[in-house]
Amino acid sequence: MVTSTSGRELYLTELSNGTAAIQADVTPDKGGSGKHFRPHDLIEAGYAACLNITARMVLDRLNLPYDEVRVTVELDRKEEATAFHYRIDISGELEEASKQMVLRLVRECPVYKTLSKPLEFRMV
């Protein structure tokens, strides 16, 4: 569970999961400072983190060599559909066939599985 708490500073909010905290706000044209993650950045960040962590888990389980895993995610919001465009770069001495296998396994990380299901929003 994540809790969002704010004071009077325009539109700054602190997000905490009870262990770690970050701040979010909106861009200056919407009244915020633009210095922190925007809400949609956090959606991208969740998917990017999941892809990255899953890739490293697969690489480690298969004992495959790598130096770095870098993931970029961009959210493309349109009225008819939302698309996640992502790129996974694995650097190091990894054969191309092994890299392609890892990329296939990583695609459906836990966040992908969660976001691919029908969503419901319930106020409690």
N, CA, C and O atoms as a GROMACS GRO file, in nm:
protein
  496
    1MET      N    1   0.084  -0.117   0.000
    1MET     CA    2   0.000   0.000   0.000
    1MET      C    3   0.089   0.124   0.000
    1MET      O    4   0.193   0.126   0.066
    2VAL      N    5   0.049   0.225  -0.074
    2VAL     CA    6   0.120   0.352  -0.078
    2VAL      C    7   0.025   0.460  -0.028
    2VAL      O    8  -0.093   0.462  -0.063
    3THR      N    9   0.078   0.549   0.055
    3THR     CA   10   0.001   0.662   0.107
    3THR      C   11   0.058   0.791   0.050
    3THR      O   12   0.180   0.810   0.047
    4SER      N   13  -0.030   0.878   0.005
    4SER     CA   14   0.008   1.010  -0.047
    4SER      C   15  -0.038   1.116   0.052
    4SER      O   16  -0.156   1.123   0.086
    5THR      N   17   0.056   1.199   0.098
    5THR     CA   18   0.025   1.302   0.197
    5THR      C   19   0.075   1.436   0.145
    5THR      O   20   0.185   1.446   0.090
    6SER      N   21  -0.008   1.540   0.161
    6SER     CA   22   0.034   1.672   0.114
    6SER      C   23   0.001   1.778   0.218
    6SER      O   24  -0.085   1.762   0.304
    7GLY      N   25   0.074   1.888   0.205
    7GLY     CA   26   0.047   2.007   0.285
    7GLY      C   27  -0.012   2.112   0.194
    7GLY      O   28  -0.093   2.081   0.107
    8ARG      N   29   0.029   2.237   0.213
    8ARG     CA   30  -0.027   2.347   0.135
    8ARG      C   31   0.055   2.381   0.011
    8ARG      O   32   0.007   2.454  -0.076
    9GLU      N   33   0.179   2.332   0.000
    9GLU     CA   34   0.261   2.366  -0.116
    9GLU      C   35   0.199   2.308  -0.242
    9GLU      O   36   0.172   2.188  -0.250
   10LEU      N   37   0.176   2.395  -0.341
   10LEU     CA   38   0.108   2.354  -0.464
   10LEU      C   39   0.188   2.245  -0.533
   10LEU      O   40   0.309   2.263  -0.543
   11TYR      N   41   0.145   2.156  -0.573
   11TYR     CA   42   0.074   2.032  -0.569
   11TYR      C   43   0.169   1.921  -0.531
   11TYR      O   44   0.160   1.809  -0.580
   12LEU      N   45   0.260   1.956  -0.442
   12LEU     CA   46   0.360   1.863  -0.393
   12LEU      C   47   0.296   1.759  -0.302
   12LEU      O   48   0.216   1.794  -0.215
   13THR      N   49   0.331   1.633  -0.322
   13THR     CA   50   0.281   1.527  -0.236
   13THR      C   51   0.395   1.431  -0.204
   13THR      O   52   0.481   1.405  -0.287
   14GLU      N   53   0.394   1.380  -0.084
   14GLU     CA   54   0.492   1.278  -0.046
   14GLU      C   55   0.424   1.143  -0.053
   14GLU      O   56   0.314   1.124  -0.002
   15LEU      N   57   0.492   1.050  -0.116
   15LEU     CA   58   0.442   0.914  -0.131
   15LEU      C   59   0.528   0.822  -0.046
   15LEU      O   60   0.651   0.828  -0.053
   16SER      N   61   0.463   0.737   0.032
   16SER     CA   62   0.538   0.646   0.119
   16SER      C   63   0.473   0.508   0.118
   16SER      O   64   0.351   0.495   0.117
   17ASN      N   65   0.559   0.407   0.118
   17ASN     CA   66   0.510   0.270   0.132
   17ASN      C   67   0.536   0.218   0.273
   17ASN      O   68   0.521   0.099   0.300
   18GLY      N   69   0.574   0.308   0.362
   18GLY     CA   70   0.605   0.271   0.500
   18GLY      C   71   0.752   0.246   0.523
   18GLY      O   72   0.797   0.247   0.637
   19THR      N   73   0.827   0.225   0.416
   19THR     CA   74   0.971   0.202   0.424
   19THR      C   75   1.048   0.311   0.352
   19THR      O   76   1.147   0.363   0.404
   20ALA      N   77   1.004   0.346   0.233
   20ALA     CA   78   1.071   0.446   0.150
   20ALA      C   79   0.972   0.556   0.114
   20ALA      O   80   0.851   0.536   0.115
   21ALA      N   81   1.027   0.674   0.081
   21ALA     CA   82   0.941   0.786   0.044
   21ALA      C   83   1.002   0.861  -0.075
   21ALA      O   84   1.124   0.872  -0.087
   22ILE      N   85   0.914   0.911  -0.161
   22ILE     CA   86   0.953   0.998  -0.271
   22ILE      C   87   0.850   1.110  -0.279
   22ILE      O   88   0.746   1.105  -0.213
   23GLN      N   89   0.880   1.211  -0.360
   23GLN     CA   90   0.786   1.320  -0.378
   23GLN      C   91   0.739   1.324  -0.523
   23GLN      O   92   0.809   1.282  -0.615
   24ALA      N   93   0.618   1.375  -0.540
   24ALA     CA   94   0.561   1.391  -0.673
   24ALA      C   95   0.492   1.526  -0.680
   24ALA      O   96   0.446   1.579  -0.578
   25ASP      N   97   0.485   1.581  -0.798
   25ASP     CA   98   0.406   1.701  -0.822
   25ASP      C   99   0.371   1.707  -0.970
   25ASP      O  100   0.381   1.607  -1.040
   26VAL      N  101   0.330   1.822  -1.016
   26VAL     CA  102   0.295   1.840  -1.157
   26VAL      C  103   0.384   1.948  -1.217
   26VAL      O  104   0.461   2.013  -1.147
   27THR      N  105   0.373   1.965  -1.347
   27THR     CA  106   0.455   2.062  -1.418
   27THR      C  107   0.413   2.205  -1.384
   27THR      O  108   0.300   2.228  -1.339
   28PRO      N  109   0.502   2.302  -1.405
   28PRO     CA  110   0.469   2.441  -1.374
   28PRO      C  111   0.345   2.493  -1.445
   28PRO      O  112   0.271   2.574  -1.388
   29ASP      N  113   0.320   2.450  -1.568
   29ASP     CA  114   0.200   2.497  -1.638
   29ASP      C  115   0.071   2.449  -1.572
   29ASP      O  116  -0.037   2.501  -1.601
   30LYS      N  117   0.082   2.350  -1.482
   30LYS     CA  118  -0.035   2.302  -1.407
   30LYS      C  119  -0.031   2.349  -1.262
   30LYS      O  120  -0.114   2.308  -1.181
   31GLY      N  121   0.066   2.435  -1.229
   31GLY     CA  122   0.073   2.492  -1.094
   31GLY      C  123   0.175   2.428  -1.002
   31GLY      O  124   0.189   2.471  -0.888
   32GLY      N  125   0.245   2.325  -1.048
   32GLY     CA  126   0.344   2.259  -0.964
   32GLY      C  127   0.484   2.315  -0.986
   32GLY      O  128   0.502   2.412  -1.060
   33SER      N  129   0.580   2.254  -0.921
   33SER     CA  130   0.719   2.299  -0.936
   33SER      C  131   0.789   2.231  -1.053
   33SER      O  132   0.885   2.284  -1.108
   34GLY      N  133   0.741   2.114  -1.092
   34GLY     CA  134   0.806   2.038  -1.198
   34GLY      C  135   0.937   1.975  -1.157
   34GLY      O  136   1.013   1.929  -1.241
   35LYS      N  137   0.965   1.973  -1.026
   35LYS     CA  138   1.093   1.922  -0.977
   35LYS      C  139   1.091   1.775  -0.938
   35LYS      O  140   1.195   1.716  -0.907
   36HIS      N  141   0.975   1.715  -0.940
   36HIS     CA  142   0.962   1.577  -0.892
   36HIS      C  143   0.891   1.493  -0.997
   36HIS      O  144   0.847   1.543  -1.101
   37PHE      N  145   0.880   1.364  -0.970
   37PHE     CA  146   0.806   1.276  -1.059
   37PHE      C  147   0.663   1.326  -1.074
   37PHE      O  148   0.601   1.371  -0.978
   38ARG      N  149   0.612   1.318  -1.197
   38ARG     CA  150   0.470   1.342  -1.220
   38ARG      C  151   0.398   1.208  -1.201
   38ARG      O  152   0.463   1.103  -1.210
   39PRO      N  153   0.269   1.209  -1.176
   39PRO     CA  154   0.199   1.082  -1.155
   39PRO      C  155   0.218   0.980  -1.268
   39PRO      O  156   0.238   0.862  -1.241
   40HIS      N  157   0.213   1.025  -1.394
   40HIS     CA  158   0.233   0.929  -1.503
   40HIS      C  159   0.376   0.880  -1.510
   40HIS      O  160   0.401   0.769  -1.557
   41ASP      N  161   0.473   0.962  -1.465
   41ASP     CA  162   0.611   0.914  -1.455
   41ASP      C  163   0.620   0.794  -1.363
   41ASP      O  164   0.697   0.701  -1.387
   42LEU      N  165   0.539   0.796  -1.257
   42LEU     CA  166   0.544   0.686  -1.160
   42LEU      C  167   0.487   0.557  -1.218
   42LEU      O  168   0.531   0.448  -1.183
   43ILE      N  169   0.389   0.569  -1.308
   43ILE     CA  170   0.339   0.450  -1.377
   43ILE      C  171   0.450   0.392  -1.465
   43ILE      O  172   0.475   0.272  -1.465
   44GLU      N  173   0.518   0.480  -1.541
   44GLU     CA  174   0.631   0.436  -1.623
   44GLU      C  175   0.740   0.375  -1.536
   44GLU      O  176   0.798   0.272  -1.571
   45ALA      N  177   0.767   0.439  -1.422
   45ALA     CA  178   0.873   0.392  -1.332
   45ALA      C  179   0.843   0.252  -1.278
   45ALA      O  180   0.933   0.169  -1.268
   46GLY      N  181   0.718   0.227  -1.243
   46GLY     CA  182   0.682   0.096  -1.191
   46GLY      C  183   0.706  -0.015  -1.293
   46GLY      O  184   0.758  -0.121  -1.260
   47TYR      N  185   0.668   0.012  -1.418
   47TYR     CA  186   0.688  -0.088  -1.523
   47TYR      C  187   0.837  -0.103  -1.554
   47TYR      O  188   0.885  -0.215  -1.573
   48ALA      N  189   0.910   0.009  -1.561
   48ALA     CA  190   1.054   0.003  -1.588
   48ALA      C  191   1.127  -0.075  -1.480
   48ALA      O  192   1.213  -0.158  -1.510
   49ALA      N  193   1.094  -0.049  -1.354
   49ALA     CA  194   1.159  -0.119  -1.244
   49ALA      C  195   1.129  -0.268  -1.250
   49ALA      O  196   1.218  -0.351  -1.229
   50CYS      N  197   1.004  -0.303  -1.280
   50CYS     CA  198   0.966  -0.444  -1.286
   50CYS      C  199   1.040  -0.516  -1.400
   50CYS      O  200   1.090  -0.626  -1.381
   51LEU      N  201   1.047  -0.453  -1.517
   51LEU     CA  202   1.120  -0.513  -1.628
   51LEU      C  203   1.267  -0.530  -1.593
   51LEU      O  204   1.326  -0.635  -1.622
   52ASN      N  205   1.327  -0.429  -1.531
   52ASN     CA  206   1.469  -0.433  -1.495
   52ASN      C  207   1.496  -0.543  -1.393
   52ASN      O  208   1.587  -0.624  -1.412
   53ILE      N  209   1.419  -0.546  -1.288
   53ILE     CA  210   1.438  -0.646  -1.182
   53ILE      C  211   1.417  -0.787  -1.237
   53ILE      O  212   1.494  -0.878  -1.207
   54THR      N  213   1.312  -0.804  -1.317
   54THR     CA  214   1.283  -0.936  -1.375
   54THR      C  215   1.396  -0.980  -1.467
   54THR      O  216   1.435  -1.097  -1.466
   55ALA      N  217   1.449  -0.888  -1.547
   55ALA     CA  218   1.562  -0.922  -1.636
   55ALA      C  219   1.681  -0.969  -1.554
   55ALA      O  220   1.743  -1.070  -1.588
   56ARG      N  221   1.714  -0.897  -1.447
   56ARG     CA  222   1.829  -0.937  -1.366
   56ARG      C  223   1.804  -1.070  -1.296
   56ARG      O  224   1.897  -1.150  -1.280
   57MET      N  225   1.681  -1.096  -1.254
   57MET     CA  226   1.649  -1.225  -1.192
   57MET      C  227   1.670  -1.339  -1.291
   57MET      O  228   1.727  -1.443  -1.257
   58VAL      N  229   1.624  -1.320  -1.415
   58VAL     CA  230   1.640  -1.422  -1.518
   58VAL      C  231   1.789  -1.442  -1.549
   58VAL      O  232   1.836  -1.555  -1.555
   59LEU      N  233   1.861  -1.333  -1.567
   59LEU     CA  234   2.005  -1.342  -1.594
   59LEU      C  235   2.078  -1.415  -1.482
   59LEU      O  236   2.163  -1.500  -1.507
   60ASP      N  237   2.046  -1.382  -1.358
   60ASP     CA  238   2.112  -1.445  -1.244
   60ASP      C  239   2.076  -1.593  -1.233
   60ASP      O  240   2.164  -1.676  -1.208
   61ARG      N  241   1.947  -1.627  -1.252
   61ARG     CA  242   1.905  -1.767  -1.243
   61ARG      C  243   1.972  -1.854  -1.348
   61ARG      O  244   2.006  -1.970  -1.323
   62LEU      N  245   1.992  -1.796  -1.466
   62LEU     CA  246   2.054  -1.870  -1.576
   62LEU      C  247   2.206  -1.855  -1.576
   62LEU      O  248   2.275  -1.907  -1.664
   63ASN      N  249   2.256  -1.783  -1.476
   63ASN     CA  250   2.401  -1.762  -1.462
   63ASN      C  251   2.462  -1.702  -1.590
   63ASN      O  252   2.568  -1.744  -1.635
   64LEU      N  253   2.391  -1.603  -1.646
   64LEU     CA  254   2.437  -1.536  -1.768
   64LEU      C  255   2.511  -1.408  -1.730
   64LEU      O  256   2.470  -1.337  -1.638
   65PRO      N  257   2.621  -1.379  -1.800
   65PRO     CA  258   2.701  -1.261  -1.766
   65PRO      C  259   2.636  -1.131  -1.815
   65PRO      O  260   2.581  -1.126  -1.926
   66TYR      N  261   2.642  -1.028  -1.734
   66TYR     CA  262   2.597  -0.895  -1.775
   66TYR      C  263   2.666  -0.791  -1.687
   66TYR      O  264   2.705  -0.819  -1.574
   67ASP      N  265   2.679  -0.671  -1.741
   67ASP     CA  266   2.736  -0.561  -1.664
   67ASP      C  267   2.627  -0.467  -1.614
   67ASP      O  268   2.631  -0.420  -1.500
   68GLU      N  269   2.529  -0.441  -1.701
   68GLU     CA  270   2.424  -0.346  -1.666
   68GLU      C  271   2.298  -0.380  -1.743
   68GLU      O  272   2.303  -0.426  -1.856
   69VAL      N  273   2.184  -0.355  -1.679
   69VAL     CA  274   2.054  -0.364  -1.745
   69VAL      C  275   1.994  -0.224  -1.739
   69VAL      O  276   1.983  -0.165  -1.631
   70ARG      N  277   1.957  -0.171  -1.854
   70ARG     CA  278   1.899  -0.037  -1.860
   70ARG      C  279   1.764  -0.048  -1.931
   70ARG      O  280   1.756  -0.101  -2.042
   71VAL      N  281   1.660   0.003  -1.867
   71VAL     CA  282   1.525  -0.004  -1.922
   71VAL      C  283   1.469   0.137  -1.934
   71VAL      O  284   1.479   0.217  -1.840
   72THR      N  285   1.410   0.168  -2.047
   72THR     CA  286   1.337   0.294  -2.062
   72THR      C  287   1.193   0.261  -2.098
   72THR      O  288   1.166   0.169  -2.176
   73VAL      N  289   1.101   0.336  -2.040
   73VAL     CA  290   0.958   0.316  -2.066
   73VAL      C  291   0.897   0.453  -2.093
   73VAL      O  292   0.922   0.550  -2.021
   74GLU      N  293   0.816   0.459  -2.198
   74GLU     CA  294   0.743   0.582  -2.228
   74GLU      C  295   0.596   0.547  -2.245
   74GLU      O  296   0.560   0.455  -2.319
   75LEU      N  297   0.513   0.621  -2.176
   75LEU     CA  298   0.368   0.602  -2.181
   75LEU      C  299   0.312   0.688  -2.293
   75LEU      O  300   0.336   0.809  -2.297
   76ASP      N  301   0.238   0.628  -2.383
   76ASP     CA  302   0.174   0.699  -2.494
   76ASP      C  303   0.024   0.695  -2.468
   76ASP      O  304  -0.042   0.594  -2.493
   77ARG      N  305  -0.028   0.806  -2.416
   77ARG     CA  306  -0.170   0.812  -2.379
   77ARG      C  307  -0.251   0.873  -2.492
   77ARG      O  308  -0.232   0.989  -2.530
   78LYS      N  309  -0.341   0.793  -2.545
   78LYS     CA  310  -0.434   0.841  -2.647
   78LYS      C  311  -0.574   0.808  -2.599
   78LYS      O  312  -0.594   0.724  -2.512
   79GLU      N  313  -0.672   0.876  -2.657
   79GLU     CA  314  -0.810   0.856  -2.612
   79GLU      C  315  -0.856   0.712  -2.631
   79GLU      O  316  -0.927   0.658  -2.546
   80GLU      N  317  -0.816   0.649  -2.742
   80GLU     CA  318  -0.864   0.514  -2.771
   80GLU      C  319  -0.786   0.405  -2.700
   80GLU      O  320  -0.839   0.296  -2.676
   81ALA      N  321  -0.660   0.432  -2.664
   81ALA     CA  322  -0.579   0.330  -2.597
   81ALA      C  323  -0.453   0.394  -2.539
   81ALA      O  324  -0.410   0.500  -2.583
   82THR      N  325  -0.398   0.327  -2.441
   82THR     CA  326  -0.270   0.368  -2.383
   82THR      C  327  -0.167   0.262  -2.419
   82THR      O  328  -0.193   0.142  -2.407
   83ALA      N  329  -0.051   0.306  -2.463
   83ALA     CA  330   0.055   0.212  -2.501
   83ALA      C  331   0.179   0.238  -2.416
   83ALA      O  332   0.215   0.353  -2.389
   84PHE      N  333   0.244   0.132  -2.375
   84PHE     CA  334   0.373   0.138  -2.308
   84PHE      C  335   0.480   0.102  -2.410
   84PHE      O  336   0.484  -0.011  -2.459
   85HIS      N  337   0.566   0.197  -2.443
   85HIS     CA  338   0.679   0.172  -2.532
   85HIS      C  339   0.800   0.151  -2.443
   85HIS      O  340   0.832   0.237  -2.360
   86TYR      N  341   0.868   0.039  -2.459
   86TYR     CA  342   0.981   0.012  -2.370
   86TYR      C  343   1.100  -0.041  -2.448
   86TYR      O  344   1.088  -0.096  -2.558
   87ARG      N  345   1.216  -0.022  -2.388
   87ARG     CA  346   1.342  -0.072  -2.445
   87ARG      C  347   1.423  -0.130  -2.330
   87ARG      O  348   1.434  -0.069  -2.224
   88ILE      N  349   1.479  -0.247  -2.353
   88ILE     CA  350   1.564  -0.312  -2.254
   88ILE      C  351   1.702  -0.332  -2.318
   88ILE      O  352   1.714  -0.401  -2.419
   89ASP      N  353   1.803  -0.272  -2.258
   89ASP     CA  354   1.940  -0.287  -2.305
   89ASP      C  355   2.019  -0.364  -2.199
   89ASP      O  356   2.021  -0.325  -2.082
   90ILE      N  357   2.082  -0.471  -2.240
   90ILE     CA  358   2.166  -0.551  -2.150
   90ILE      C  359   2.308  -0.541  -2.202
   90ILE      O  360   2.338  -0.585  -2.313
   91SER      N  361   2.397  -0.484  -2.121
   91SER     CA  362   2.536  -0.472  -2.164
   91SER      C  363   2.621  -0.577  -2.096
   91SER      O  364   2.589  -0.624  -1.987
   92GLY      N  365   2.729  -0.613  -2.162
   92GLY     CA  366   2.820  -0.714  -2.109
   92GLY      C  367   2.845  -0.822  -2.212
   92GLY      O  368   2.804  -0.810  -2.327
   93GLU      N  369   2.911  -0.926  -2.169
   93GLU     CA  370   2.950  -1.036  -2.259
   93GLU      C  371   2.840  -1.141  -2.268
   93GLU      O  372   2.858  -1.255  -2.224
   94LEU      N  373   2.728  -1.101  -2.323
   94LEU     CA  374   2.612  -1.190  -2.336
   94LEU      C  375   2.589  -1.217  -2.484
   94LEU      O  376   2.579  -1.125  -2.564
   95GLU      N  377   2.579  -1.346  -2.519
   95GLU     CA  378   2.554  -1.382  -2.658
   95GLU      C  379   2.416  -1.333  -2.700
   95GLU      O  380   2.324  -1.327  -2.619
   96GLU      N  381   2.402  -1.297  -2.827
   96GLU     CA  382   2.278  -1.241  -2.878
   96GLU      C  383   2.160  -1.337  -2.860
   96GLU      O  384   2.050  -1.293  -2.826
   97ALA      N  385   2.180  -1.466  -2.882
   97ALA     CA  386   2.072  -1.563  -2.865
   97ALA      C  387   2.024  -1.566  -2.720
   97ALA      O  388   1.904  -1.574  -2.694
   98SER      N  389   2.117  -1.559  -2.626
   98SER     CA  390   2.080  -1.556  -2.484
   98SER      C  391   2.007  -1.428  -2.450
   98SER      O  392   1.910  -1.429  -2.374
   99LYS      N  393   2.053  -1.317  -2.506
   99LYS     CA  394   1.988  -1.188  -2.481
   99LYS      C  395   1.843  -1.191  -2.530
   99LYS      O  396   1.753  -1.146  -2.459
  100GLN      N  397   1.821  -1.243  -2.649
  100GLN     CA  398   1.685  -1.250  -2.705
  100GLN      C  399   1.596  -1.340  -2.621
  100GLN      O  400   1.477  -1.310  -2.603
  101MET      N  401   1.650  -1.449  -2.569
  101MET     CA  402   1.573  -1.538  -2.482
  101MET      C  403   1.532  -1.463  -2.355
  101MET      O  404   1.416  -1.472  -2.313
  102VAL      N  405   1.625  -1.391  -2.295
  102VAL     CA  406   1.595  -1.314  -2.173
  102VAL      C  407   1.487  -1.211  -2.202
  102VAL      O  408   1.393  -1.196  -2.124
  103LEU      N  409   1.498  -1.140  -2.313
  103LEU     CA  410   1.398  -1.038  -2.348
  103LEU      C  411   1.260  -1.098  -2.366
  103LEU      O  412   1.160  -1.036  -2.328
  104ARG      N  413   1.251  -1.218  -2.423
  104ARG     CA  414   1.121  -1.285  -2.437
  104ARG      C  415   1.064  -1.322  -2.300
  104ARG      O  416   0.944  -1.307  -2.277
  105LEU      N  417   1.148  -1.370  -2.210
  105LEU     CA  418   1.102  -1.412  -2.077
  105LEU      C  419   1.059  -1.293  -1.992
  105LEU      O  420   0.968  -1.305  -1.909
  106VAL      N  421   1.124  -1.180  -2.010
  106VAL     CA  422   1.102  -1.063  -1.926
  106VAL      C  423   0.976  -0.986  -1.964
  106VAL      O  424   0.916  -0.921  -1.879
  107ARG      N  425   0.937  -0.994  -2.086
  107ARG     CA  426   0.826  -0.912  -2.138
  107ARG      C  427   0.704  -0.914  -2.047
  107ARG      O  428   0.644  -0.810  -2.022
  108GLU      N  429   0.668  -1.030  -1.998
  108GLU     CA  430   0.548  -1.040  -1.915
  108GLU      C  431   0.584  -1.043  -1.767
  108GLU      O  432   0.553  -1.139  -1.695
  109CYS      N  433   0.648  -0.937  -1.723
  109CYS     CA  434   0.684  -0.924  -1.582
  109CYS      C  435   0.557  -0.906  -1.498
  109CYS      O  436   0.450  -0.885  -1.555
  110PRO      N  437   0.565  -0.914  -1.366
  110PRO     CA  438   0.446  -0.903  -1.281
  110PRO      C  439   0.363  -0.775  -1.303
  110PRO      O  440   0.240  -0.781  -1.299
  111VAL      N  441   0.427  -0.661  -1.326
  111VAL     CA  442   0.350  -0.538  -1.349
  111VAL      C  443   0.276  -0.547  -1.482
  111VAL      O  444   0.161  -0.502  -1.491
  112TYR      N  445   0.339  -0.603  -1.584
  112TYR     CA  446   0.270  -0.625  -1.711
  112TYR      C  447   0.145  -0.710  -1.690
  112TYR      O  448   0.037  -0.677  -1.740
  113LYS      N  449   0.159  -0.818  -1.615
  113LYS     CA  450   0.045  -0.906  -1.589
  113LYS      C  451  -0.066  -0.833  -1.515
  113LYS      O  452  -0.184  -0.854  -1.544
  114THR      N  453  -0.029  -0.749  -1.420
  114THR     CA  454  -0.128  -0.672  -1.344
  114THR      C  455  -0.201  -0.573  -1.434
  114THR      O  456  -0.324  -0.565  -1.431
  115LEU      N  457  -0.127  -0.497  -1.514
  115LEU     CA  458  -0.187  -0.392  -1.596
  115LEU      C  459  -0.261  -0.448  -1.718
  115LEU      O  460  -0.340  -0.376  -1.779
  116SER      N  461  -0.236  -0.573  -1.753
  116SER     CA  462  -0.302  -0.634  -1.869
  116SER      C  463  -0.442  -0.685  -1.837
  116SER      O  464  -0.519  -0.716  -1.928
  117LYS      N  465  -0.473  -0.695  -1.711
  117LYS     CA  466  -0.606  -0.742  -1.670
  117LYS      C  467  -0.704  -0.625  -1.667
  117LYS      O  468  -0.661  -0.509  -1.660
  118PRO      N  469  -0.834  -0.654  -1.673
  118PRO     CA  470  -0.931  -0.545  -1.655
  118PRO      C  471  -0.909  -0.478  -1.518
  118PRO      O  472  -0.882  -0.545  -1.419
  119LEU      N  473  -0.923  -0.347  -1.516
  119LEU     CA  474  -0.900  -0.271  -1.393
  119LEU      C  475  -1.032  -0.226  -1.332
  119LEU      O  476  -1.128  -0.196  -1.402
  120GLU      N  477  -1.035  -0.223  -1.202
  120GLU     CA  478  -1.147  -0.167  -1.127
  120GLU      C  479  -1.092  -0.067  -1.028
  120GLU      O  480  -0.982  -0.086  -0.975
  121PHE      N  481  -1.166   0.039  -1.003
  121PHE     CA  482  -1.127   0.140  -0.905
  121PHE      C  483  -1.236   0.147  -0.800
  121PHE      O  484  -1.352   0.176  -0.832
  122ARG      N  485  -1.200   0.120  -0.674
  122ARG     CA  486  -1.299   0.116  -0.565
  122ARG      C  487  -1.255   0.207  -0.452
  122ARG      O  488  -1.145   0.192  -0.399
  123MET      N  489  -1.340   0.301  -0.415
  123MET     CA  490  -1.312   0.383  -0.298
  123MET      C  491  -1.347   0.302  -0.174
  123MET      O  492  -1.453   0.240  -0.168
  124VAL      N  493  -1.257   0.303  -0.075
  124VAL     CA  494  -1.283   0.227   0.048
  124VAL      C  495  -1.294   0.320   0.167
  124VAL      O  496  -1.315   0.275   0.279
   0.00000   0.00000   0.00000
